[in-house]
Amino acid sequence: MYSLPLSYYFNNASALVYGCMGLGGDGASPLLTAADHQQAEAAVEAALDAGITVFDHADIYTRGKAEAVFGALLKRRPELRERMVLQSKCGIRFADEQGPQRFDFSPEWIRHSIEGTLQRLNTDYLDIYLLHRPDPLMEAEPVAELFQALQDEGKVRHFGVSNMQQHQMRFLRSFMNTPLVANQLELSLTALDWLNHGVDTNTPWGADLTFNAGTLEYCRLQGIQLQAWGCLSQGRLTGRDVSGEPESVQKTAQLVTQLAEQHGTSREAIVLAWLQRHPAGIQPVIGTTRPERIAACVQCSEVTLSREEWYQLFVAARGVRMP
Ligand SMILES: NC(=O)c1ccc[n+]([C@@H]2O[C@H](COP(=O)([O-])OP(=O)(O)OC[C@H]3O[C@@H](n4cnc5c(N)ncnc54)[C@H](OP(=O)(O)O)[C@@H]3O)[C@@H](O)[C@H]2O)c1
């Protein structure tokens, strides 16, 4: 039975998250075009029609324009807001006259970021606010104090993190009065460290695995929702030309096509069902801007892969047999 940890906090949370990183058009231009507005409206409508209620943003996506184009839609159609679980992220700063691209979890920057996000999204509150990428200079106590203040002010309901290892989460959580509800990580058939670290112990190739052991288990024990970014592998397993890619990617793409035919479903549904077959209750964050691909993705709710199919895909994507 597929169980979503986030349902504990939001009874309308959907199994898929719609990732808004591709909305807002050209990041190099500060202006939103009519085409950007049309694209955002079509994508959000397609997502809602398909039963997706959770929407993922970040202050940096298309340099604020993803939030702005979404907020313009909410301004035109405010009734949509209460159907949504709205989440955004902060803590990545682009290079500017003050410094290189960097991470900033200082309370001043987080405060600045959330005020901008709420304004652009045209909303009084976020349902979930994530720290985007671990800042080595983070001081946990002031961050926790700011989180408390933002909750007290009604600006954020729940907090989470992204790209964090279990030790970083434990450390931060120990200063907080409120739980962490989500951790967004790159989890897919083409980014396999999250599984390989658990099966490649004491192998020659296991030595340079970077995914921190125990993160998955920590999230499961704490009821923290794992969200998978990059879950469609940017189309590499679902139709994009992969002739220049490693053999493992090409073979996995072929297998995905074969399984899609056997199950009478889309290729997107197979790669998402593969993530959902894991017992952690992973919530894939789909980043496509196209309504037809959104529809192809939600077909995953009708697919359950067998253990054998799951391992076929895992072994093909690893490119190395199980030990
Ligand atoms: N927390 C983090 O650090 C982090 C990092 C990256 C992303 N994210 C979140 O995760 C979401 C998804 O991430 P993502 O966009 O990197 O990954 P994704 O969902 O794996 O890939 C989406 C991208 O792949 C393209 N694509 C999908 N199928 C395709 C196909 N068959 N042929 C050609 N192109 C295809 C899409 O283009 P179309 O739009 O044309 O379909 C889109 O550009 C983002 O929107 C964002 O919300 C979070």
The ligand as an SDF file (V2000), in Angstrom:
LIG
                    3D

 48 52  0  0  0  0  0  0  0  0999 V2000
   15.9170   20.7340   -4.7040 N   0  0  0  0  0  0  0  0  0  0  0  0
   16.7380   20.8790   -5.7170 C   0  0  0  0  0  0  0  0  0  0  0  0
   17.9530   21.0900   -5.5650 O   0  0  0  0  0  0  0  0  0  0  0  0
   16.1800   20.7950   -7.1040 C   0  0  0  0  0  0  0  0  0  0  0  0
   17.0360   20.7440   -8.2220 C   0  0  0  0  0  0  0  0  0  0  0  0
   16.4490   20.6660   -9.4800 C   0  0  0  0  0  0  0  0  0  0  0  0
   15.0620   20.6020   -9.6150 C   0  0  0  0  0  0  0  0  0  0  0  0
   14.2600   20.6790   -8.5130 N   0  0  0  0  0  0  0  0  0  0  0  0
   12.7700   20.5800   -8.6150 C   0  0  0  0  0  0  0  0  0  0  0  0
   12.4600   19.3650   -9.2610 O   0  0  0  0  0  0  0  0  0  0  0  0
   11.6840   19.6150  -10.4510 C   0  0  0  0  0  0  0  0  0  0  0  0
   12.0680   18.6110  -11.5150 C   0  0  0  0  0  0  0  0  0  0  0  0
   13.4470   18.6710  -11.7680 O   0  0  0  0  0  0  0  0  0  0  0  0
   14.0620   18.6500  -13.2180 P   0  0  0  0  0  0  0  0  0  0  0  0
   13.3080   19.5780  -14.0830 O   0  0  0  0  0  0  0  0  0  0  0  0
   15.5220   18.7960  -13.0690 O   0  0  0  0  0  0  0  0  0  0  0  0
   13.8600   17.1480  -13.6400 O   0  0  0  0  0  0  0  0  0  0  0  0
   12.8310   16.2490  -14.4780 P   0  0  0  0  0  0  0  0  0  0  0  0
   11.4630   16.3780  -13.9610 O   0  0  0  0  0  0  0  0  0  0  0  0
   13.5090   14.9440  -14.4560 O   0  0  0  0  0  0  0  0  0  0  0  0
   12.9170   16.7780  -15.9780 O   0  0  0  0  0  0  0  0  0  0  0  0
   12.1150   17.7890  -16.5040 C   0  0  0  0  0  0  0  0  0  0  0  0
   12.7980   18.3450  -17.7310 C   0  0  0  0  0  0  0  0  0  0  0  0
   13.0160   17.2830  -18.6670 O   0  0  0  0  0  0  0  0  0  0  0  0
   12.3950   17.6070  -19.9060 C   0  0  0  0  0  0  0  0  0  0  0  0
   11.8260   16.3860  -20.4730 N   0  0  0  0  0  0  0  0  0  0  0  0
   11.0360   15.4920  -19.8510 C   0  0  0  0  0  0  0  0  0  0  0  0
   10.7070   14.4940  -20.6850 N   0  0  0  0  0  0  0  0  0  0  0  0
   11.2930   14.7650  -21.8550 C   0  0  0  0  0  0  0  0  0  0  0  0
   11.3440   14.0890  -23.0980 C   0  0  0  0  0  0  0  0  0  0  0  0
   10.7210   12.9280  -23.3050 N   0  0  0  0  0  0  0  0  0  0  0  0
   12.0610   14.6460  -24.0940 N   0  0  0  0  0  0  0  0  0  0  0  0
   12.7020   15.8290  -23.9000 C   0  0  0  0  0  0  0  0  0  0  0  0
   12.6890   16.5220  -22.7300 N   0  0  0  0  0  0  0  0  0  0  0  0
   12.0030   15.9810  -21.7180 C   0  0  0  0  0  0  0  0  0  0  0  0
   11.3280   18.6160  -19.5720 C   0  0  0  0  0  0  0  0  0  0  0  0
   11.0590   19.4070  -20.7080 O   0  0  0  0  0  0  0  0  0  0  0  0
    9.5200   19.8270  -21.0540 P   0  0  0  0  0  0  0  0  0  0  0  0
    9.1950   20.9500  -20.1280 O   0  0  0  0  0  0  0  0  0  0  0  0
    9.6310   20.2490  -22.4850 O   0  0  0  0  0  0  0  0  0  0  0  0
    8.6710   18.6200  -20.8510 O   0  0  0  0  0  0  0  0  0  0  0  0
   11.9810   19.4130  -18.4370 C   0  0  0  0  0  0  0  0  0  0  0  0
   12.8910   20.3580  -18.9580 O   0  0  0  0  0  0  0  0  0  0  0  0
   11.9590   21.0890  -10.7870 C   0  0  0  0  0  0  0  0  0  0  0  0
   10.8870   21.6880  -11.4910 O   0  0  0  0  0  0  0  0  0  0  0  0
   12.1190   21.6940   -9.4160 C   0  0  0  0  0  0  0  0  0  0  0  0
   10.8320   21.9680   -8.8850 O   0  0  0  0  0  0  0  0  0  0  0  0
   14.7990   20.7440   -7.2710 C   0  0  0  0  0  0  0  0  0  0  0  0
  1  2  1  0
  2  3  2  0
  2  4  1  0
  4  5  1  0
  4 48  2  0
  5  6  2  0
  6  7  1  0
  7  8  2  0
  8  9  1  0
  8 48  1  0
  9 10  1  0
  9 46  1  0
 10 11  1  0
 11 12  1  0
 11 44  1  0
 12 13  1  0
 13 14  1  0
 14 15  2  0
 14 16  1  0
 14 17  1  0
 17 18  1  0
 18 19  2  0
 18 20  1  0
 18 21  1  0
 21 22  1  0
 22 23  1  0
 23 24  1  0
 23 42  1  0
 24 25  1  0
 25 26  1  0
 25 36  1  0
 26 27  1  0
 26 35  1  0
 27 28  2  0
 28 29  1  0
 29 30  1  0
 29 35  2  0
 30 31  1  0
 30 32  2  0
 32 33  1  0
 33 34  2  0
 34 35  1  0
 36 37  1  0
 36 42  1  0
 37 38  1  0
 38 39  2  0
 38 40  1  0
 38 41  1  0
 42 43  1  0
 44 45  1  0
 44 46  1  0
 46 47  1  0
M  CHG  2   8   1  16  -1
M  END
$$$$
